[in-house]
Amino acid sequence: MVKYLLFDLDGTLTDPKEGITKCFQYALEAFGIAPPAADELTWVIGPPLMESFMQGCGFSEERAKEATAKYRERYEPVGWQENQAYPGIADELARLREAGFVLALATSKPEHMAERILEHFGLADYFEVIGGASRDLSRTRKEEVLRYTLDRLGVEDMDEVLMIGDRKYDVEGAGQLGIPCLGVTWGYGSREELEKAGATAIAGSVREMADYCLSLII
């Protein structure tokens, strides 16, 4: 029986498009690169920043670290607020908590920023653990964040865990630990992306997501 629900943040609980794309543009401009429009940068929502700069922009590891620092130069004071919680998400988190699930966050966003965002939107109290990437970039990949979050929860049986996220990185990261993943389509990953990555099931709305989770204990 599933007891623990691990949630992604960006594209799952909140819509961070404005802040993330503006900060990515800011970082590219610092390197003299004319940035694409925001609608052409939604692919950066989900993966670790280092990966986006290296694989998406062809940066070396060293240059990607510099670009990540430049991104955070704008994100930490301003960009994190250019964000909004998805309608209905608080109500459904409350419903899941009331049903007896233990909720945790597992995001590739730096943990201190994830905490700040959840507090800002009044969502932090729903989560037993808020797990995120480390400040020194030693923990950024989804499977690393998931393992760290599960360790903090004291989980030993992966059959008790379900990951919930909007991108292939959530599905694949969970899969590396033997955890099923419910894909959601209101974020930035398509149904096709989620299916190809091996999502256990797919929810098209916040309500449908919660109903699926509740079906696992009925």
C-alpha positions as CSV (number, residue, x, y, z in Angstrom):
1,M,0.0,0.0,0.0
2,V,1.3,3.5,-0.9
3,K,1.9,5.6,2.2
4,Y,4.4,8.2,0.9
5,L,3.7,10.7,-1.9
6,L,6.8,12.6,-3.2
7,F,6.0,15.7,-5.2
8,D,8.0,17.6,-7.7
9,L,7.7,21.4,-7.4
10,D,8.1,23.3,-10.7
11,G,5.3,22.5,-13.1
12,T,3.6,20.2,-10.5
13,L,2.7,22.4,-7.5
14,T,3.6,25.8,-8.9
15,D,4.0,27.4,-12.3
16,P,7.4,29.0,-12.3
17,K,7.7,29.9,-16.0
18,E,8.1,33.6,-15.7
19,G,10.8,33.5,-13.1
20,I,12.8,30.6,-14.5
21,T,12.8,31.8,-18.1
22,K,13.7,35.4,-17.2
23,C,16.6,34.2,-15.0
24,F,17.8,31.9,-17.7
25,Q,17.7,34.8,-20.2
26,Y,19.6,36.9,-17.8
27,A,22.3,34.3,-17.5
28,L,22.7,33.9,-21.2
29,E,22.9,37.7,-21.7
30,A,25.7,37.8,-19.2
31,F,27.7,35.6,-21.6
32,G,26.8,37.8,-24.6
33,I,24.2,35.3,-25.9
34,A,21.0,36.7,-27.3
35,P,18.4,34.6,-25.4
36,P,15.3,32.9,-27.0
37,A,11.9,34.1,-26.1
38,A,10.3,32.7,-22.9
39,D,8.0,30.4,-24.8
40,E,11.1,28.8,-26.4
41,L,12.7,28.1,-23.0
42,T,10.1,26.0,-21.3
43,W,12.5,23.0,-21.7
44,V,14.6,24.4,-18.9
45,I,11.8,23.9,-16.4
46,G,12.5,20.5,-14.8
47,P,16.1,19.4,-15.2
48,P,18.9,20.6,-13.0
49,L,20.3,24.0,-14.2
50,M,23.8,22.6,-14.8
51,E,22.3,20.1,-17.2
52,S,20.3,22.7,-19.0
53,F,23.3,24.9,-19.6
54,M,25.6,22.0,-20.6
55,Q,23.3,19.9,-22.7
56,G,20.9,22.7,-24.0
57,C,23.5,25.4,-24.5
58,G,26.7,23.5,-25.1
59,F,28.5,25.0,-22.1
60,S,31.5,23.4,-20.4
61,E,31.1,22.3,-16.8
62,E,33.0,25.3,-15.6
63,R,31.0,27.7,-17.7
64,A,27.8,26.1,-16.6
65,K,28.7,26.7,-13.0
66,E,29.3,30.3,-13.8
67,A,26.0,30.5,-15.6
68,T,24.2,28.9,-12.7
69,A,25.7,31.4,-10.4
70,K,24.5,34.2,-12.7
71,Y,21.0,32.7,-12.9
72,R,20.8,32.7,-9.1
73,E,22.0,36.3,-9.0
74,R,18.5,37.2,-10.3
75,Y,16.5,34.3,-9.1
76,E,17.2,34.5,-5.4
77,P,16.1,38.1,-4.9
78,V,13.4,38.3,-7.7
79,G,12.8,35.3,-9.8
80,W,11.4,32.9,-7.2
81,Q,8.5,35.3,-6.7
82,E,7.6,35.3,-10.4
83,N,5.7,32.2,-9.7
84,Q,2.1,31.0,-8.9
85,A,0.5,28.0,-7.2
86,Y,-1.7,26.0,-9.5
87,P,-5.4,26.4,-8.7
88,G,-6.7,23.8,-6.3
89,I,-3.4,22.4,-5.4
90,A,-3.7,23.4,-1.7
91,D,-7.1,21.8,-1.4
92,E,-5.9,18.5,-2.9
93,L,-2.8,18.4,-0.7
94,A,-5.0,18.8,2.3
95,R,-7.3,16.0,1.1
96,L,-4.4,13.7,0.7
97,R,-3.0,14.5,4.1
98,E,-6.4,14.0,5.7
99,A,-6.5,10.5,4.0
100,G,-3.4,9.5,5.9
101,F,-0.6,10.0,3.3
102,V,2.8,11.3,4.2
103,L,3.7,14.1,1.8
104,A,7.2,15.1,0.9
105,L,8.8,17.3,-1.7
106,A,11.6,16.1,-4.0
107,T,12.9,18.9,-6.3
108,S,16.0,19.6,-8.2
109,K,15.6,23.3,-7.1
110,P,17.9,24.3,-4.3
111,E,16.3,23.2,-1.0
112,H,16.4,26.6,0.6
113,M,14.6,28.1,-2.3
114,A,12.0,25.3,-2.4
115,E,11.3,26.0,1.3
116,R,10.9,29.7,0.6
117,I,8.5,29.1,-2.2
118,L,6.3,26.7,-0.3
119,E,6.2,29.0,2.7
120,H,5.2,31.9,0.4
121,F,2.3,30.0,-1.0
122,G,1.2,28.5,2.3
123,L,2.0,25.0,1.2
124,A,5.0,24.1,3.5
125,D,2.9,22.7,6.3
126,Y,1.5,19.9,4.1
127,F,5.0,18.4,3.8
128,E,6.8,16.2,6.3
129,V,10.1,16.7,4.4
130,I,11.2,19.3,1.9
131,G,14.0,17.8,-0.1
132,G,15.9,19.7,-2.7
133,A,19.3,20.1,-4.4
134,S,22.3,21.2,-2.3
135,R,23.8,24.6,-2.5
136,D,27.2,23.2,-3.6
137,L,25.7,21.3,-6.5
138,S,26.8,17.9,-5.1
139,R,23.1,16.8,-5.0
140,T,21.2,17.9,-8.1
141,R,20.0,14.9,-10.1
142,K,16.5,13.7,-9.4
143,E,17.5,10.3,-8.2
144,E,19.9,11.9,-5.8
145,V,17.3,14.2,-4.4
146,L,14.8,11.3,-4.1
147,R,17.3,9.1,-2.3
148,Y,18.1,12.0,0.1
149,T,14.4,12.7,0.7
150,L,13.6,9.0,1.3
151,D,16.5,8.8,3.8
152,R,15.1,11.7,5.7
153,L,11.7,10.1,5.8
154,G,13.2,6.8,6.9
155,V,11.6,4.9,4.1
156,E,12.9,1.4,3.4
157,D,10.1,-0.2,1.3
158,M,9.8,1.4,-2.1
159,D,6.5,-0.2,-2.6
160,E,5.1,2.3,-0.2
161,V,6.2,5.3,-2.4
162,L,4.7,7.1,-5.3
163,M,6.5,10.0,-7.2
164,I,4.3,12.7,-8.8
165,G,5.8,15.0,-11.4
166,D,5.4,16.7,-14.8
167,R,8.6,15.8,-16.6
168,K,10.5,12.7,-17.7
169,Y,13.2,13.5,-15.1
170,D,10.7,12.8,-12.4
171,V,9.7,9.5,-14.0
172,E,13.2,8.4,-14.8
173,G,14.7,9.4,-11.5
174,A,12.0,7.5,-9.6
175,G,12.5,4.5,-11.9
176,Q,16.2,4.3,-11.0
177,L,15.1,3.7,-7.4
178,G,12.3,1.3,-8.3
179,I,9.6,3.9,-7.5
180,P,6.5,4.3,-9.7
181,C,5.6,7.8,-11.0
182,L,2.3,9.4,-11.7
183,G,2.9,11.9,-14.5
184,V,0.8,15.1,-14.6
185,T,0.1,17.1,-17.7
186,W,-0.7,20.6,-16.4
187,G,3.0,21.4,-16.2
188,Y,5.7,21.4,-18.8
189,G,6.0,17.7,-19.9
190,S,3.7,16.4,-22.6
191,R,1.7,13.2,-22.2
192,E,3.9,11.7,-24.9
193,E,7.1,12.6,-22.9
194,L,5.7,11.0,-19.7
195,E,4.5,7.9,-21.4
196,K,7.8,7.4,-23.2
197,A,9.6,7.8,-19.9
198,G,7.5,5.0,-18.4
199,A,5.0,6.8,-16.2
200,T,2.8,4.4,-14.2
201,A,-0.3,6.5,-14.9
202,I,-1.0,10.1,-16.1
203,A,-3.3,12.7,-14.5
204,G,-4.7,15.6,-16.5
205,S,-5.8,17.7,-13.6
206,V,-5.0,18.4,-10.0
207,R,-8.3,16.7,-8.9
208,E,-7.5,13.7,-11.0
209,M,-4.1,13.4,-9.5
210,A,-5.5,13.3,-6.0
211,D,-8.3,10.9,-7.0
212,Y,-5.7,8.5,-8.4
213,C,-3.6,8.6,-5.2
214,L,-6.7,8.0,-3.1
215,S,-7.7,5.1,-5.2
216,L,-4.5,3.3,-4.0
217,I,-5.8,3.1,-0.4
218,I,-9.4,2.2,-1.2
